[in-house]
Amino acid sequence: MTDNSLLSPRIHRPILLVSVLLVASIAVSVYFGSFKPRATRASIVSSPLEFSIELNKTDFQQGENVSMLVGLKNTSNETIDIEWSSYNVENGQRMYFDFSVTDENNTVVYDWYYIHGRAAAVKHKTLMPEEQLIVVYPWFTRDLNDVLVPKGNYFVKALTRPIDLTVGNSSTSLALETPTISIAIK
């Protein structure tokens, strides 16, 4: 006569192990699947500054709002004073930077500066070490004539236009431009 009480735990252990591994793998898949896709970002570093543009996605429907975060970050351990000789104010927000959109033929289809202009007014801003100035820009996938752009591929970049930069006793003028980000209008 065989004792089933000794055989039974041996059979259940592999089933229990497989069940635990299955539940753990499902939990890991759900956890990693809950992450949103990373934003698309392009930046240029010109010490002591990092200038960047970021989009939360690269595929848009025709007429959809393309929202861009444009930022200027102090990457040094010193305080930086920045002076703009012109800027724009949109809905109460200072728009220190510009952005431009070109098509596959490198033709400018939209330019923030061209559409909105800039006030000839001096604005100073101090950035502490590691501090970042961020401005949100919308593009409603329209061209310079306020007509919807055709479906296709476009390239977006951000520009500082000329700024005066003072770090300690040293001053310089510069203009920065990010690399382009490719987007699709569908």
matplotlib code that plots the C-alpha trace (Angstrom):
import matplotlib.pyplot as plt

x = [0.0, 1.4, 1.3, -0.3, 0.4, 4.1, 3.5, 1.0, 3.4, 5.9, 3.3, 2.0, 5.5, 6.2, 2.6, 3.0, 6.4, 5.0, 2.0, 4.1, 6.4, 3.4, 1.8, 5.2, 5.7, 2.2, 2.8, 6.1, 4.4, 1.6, 4.1, 6.3, 3.3, 1.9, 4.8, 4.0, 6.3, 9.2, 9.0, 11.0, 13.7, 16.5, 19.1, 22.3, 24.8, 26.9, 28.5, 27.1, 23.7, 21.6, 18.9, 16.2, 12.9, 10.6, 7.4, 5.3, 4.8, 5.8, 2.6, -0.2, -3.5, -4.0, -5.2, -4.1, -2.3, 1.5, 2.6, 6.3, 8.4, 11.3, 13.9, 17.1, 19.0, 22.0, 24.3, 27.0, 27.5, 27.5, 24.6, 24.0, 22.4, 20.6, 19.4, 17.0, 16.7, 13.2, 10.6, 6.9, 4.1, 1.3, -1.6, 0.3, 3.3, 6.7, 7.8, 11.6, 12.4, 11.1, 10.5, 10.4, 8.8, 10.1, 8.8, 10.8, 12.1, 13.5, 10.9, 9.8, 6.1, 5.7, 7.9, 6.8, 8.8, 7.3, 3.7, 3.9, 6.7, 8.7, 8.6, 11.8, 12.1, 15.0, 14.3, 16.8, 16.5, 18.8, 19.3, 20.7, 22.8, 20.8, 17.7, 15.7, 13.5, 10.7, 8.2, 5.3, 4.6, 1.6, 1.5, -1.9, -0.4, -1.1, 1.3, 2.3, -1.0, -3.1, -3.9, -3.7, -0.4, -0.8, -0.3, 3.4, 6.7, 7.9, 10.9, 10.6, 13.5, 13.7, 15.9, 17.0, 17.6, 20.4, 20.9, 23.6, 25.0, 27.0, 28.7, 30.8, 32.8, 32.6, 30.0, 29.2, 26.4, 25.1, 22.2, 21.4, 19.4, 18.3, 18.6, 15.4, 12.7, 10.9, 7.1, 4.4, 1.1, -1.5]
y = [0.0, 3.4, 6.5, 9.3, 11.9, 11.7, 11.8, 14.6, 17.4, 16.4, 16.9, 20.2, 21.8, 22.1, 23.3, 25.8, 27.0, 27.4, 29.3, 31.7, 32.3, 33.0, 35.4, 37.2, 37.5, 38.9, 41.4, 42.5, 42.9, 45.0, 47.2, 47.9, 48.2, 51.0, 53.3, 56.0, 56.2, 58.5, 62.0, 62.8, 65.3, 67.2, 69.3, 71.2, 71.9, 75.1, 75.3, 76.5, 76.1, 73.2, 74.3, 71.7, 71.0, 68.2, 66.7, 64.0, 62.2, 62.4, 61.3, 63.8, 64.2, 67.0, 70.0, 68.6, 70.8, 70.0, 71.0, 71.6, 72.3, 74.5, 74.8, 76.6, 75.0, 76.3, 73.2, 75.0, 75.5, 79.3, 81.8, 82.9, 86.2, 86.2, 89.2, 89.2, 92.3, 91.2, 88.6, 87.9, 87.7, 85.2, 84.7, 86.3, 84.0, 85.4, 83.5, 83.9, 81.4, 80.7, 77.5, 76.8, 74.0, 72.9, 70.4, 67.6, 70.2, 72.3, 75.0, 76.9, 76.3, 77.9, 80.2, 81.5, 84.7, 85.5, 85.0, 86.5, 89.0, 90.1, 93.3, 95.3, 95.2, 94.1, 91.3, 90.0, 86.5, 84.9, 81.1, 79.5, 76.4, 73.5, 75.8, 75.5, 78.1, 76.2, 77.7, 75.7, 76.4, 75.3, 74.7, 74.0, 72.3, 75.4, 77.2, 80.9, 81.7, 80.0, 77.1, 73.5, 71.9, 68.9, 65.4, 64.5, 64.7, 67.9, 68.9, 71.1, 72.9, 75.6, 78.8, 81.2, 84.1, 86.3, 86.5, 88.1, 85.8, 86.8, 84.3, 85.9, 88.7, 87.1, 88.2, 86.8, 86.9, 83.8, 82.2, 78.5, 76.2, 72.6, 69.7, 69.0, 66.5, 64.7, 64.6, 63.1, 64.7, 62.0]
z = [0.0, -1.0, 1.2, -0.9, 1.7, 0.8, -3.0, -2.9, -1.7, -4.4, -7.2, -5.8, -5.4, -9.1, -9.7, -6.9, -8.3, -11.8, -10.4, -8.4, -11.4, -13.6, -11.2, -10.8, -14.5, -15.0, -12.2, -13.8, -17.2, -15.8, -13.8, -16.9, -19.2, -17.0, -17.9, -20.4, -23.4, -22.9, -24.4, -27.4, -26.5, -28.4, -26.7, -27.2, -24.5, -24.7, -21.3, -18.9, -20.6, -21.9, -24.3, -25.1, -26.8, -25.7, -27.2, -25.5, -28.9, -32.5, -34.4, -34.6, -36.4, -38.8, -36.8, -33.5, -31.1, -30.9, -27.4, -26.9, -23.7, -24.5, -21.7, -20.8, -17.9, -16.0, -15.9, -13.9, -10.1, -10.6, -10.8, -14.4, -15.5, -18.9, -20.8, -23.7, -25.8, -26.9, -26.0, -26.5, -24.0, -24.8, -22.5, -19.6, -20.1, -21.2, -24.3, -24.2, -27.0, -30.5, -32.5, -36.1, -38.2, -41.6, -44.1, -45.9, -48.4, -45.5, -46.3, -43.2, -42.7, -39.3, -37.2, -33.8, -34.2, -37.6, -36.5, -33.0, -33.2, -30.2, -28.1, -28.1, -24.3, -22.1, -19.8, -17.2, -15.7, -13.1, -13.2, -10.0, -10.4, -12.0, -12.3, -15.6, -17.3, -19.2, -21.6, -23.2, -26.8, -28.9, -32.6, -34.1, -37.3, -39.3, -41.7, -41.9, -43.6, -40.8, -43.2, -42.0, -43.1, -45.4, -43.9, -44.0, -42.1, -40.4, -38.4, -35.2, -33.5, -30.8, -30.9, -28.2, -30.6, -29.3, -25.5, -23.3, -20.7, -17.6, -15.4, -12.7, -14.3, -17.8, -20.4, -23.8, -26.4, -28.0, -29.8, -29.5, -31.7, -30.8, -33.1, -34.9, -33.9, -36.7, -36.3, -38.5, -39.3, -40.2]

ax = plt.figure().add_subplot(projection="3d")
ax.plot(x, y, z, "-o")
ax.set_aspect("equal")
plt.show()
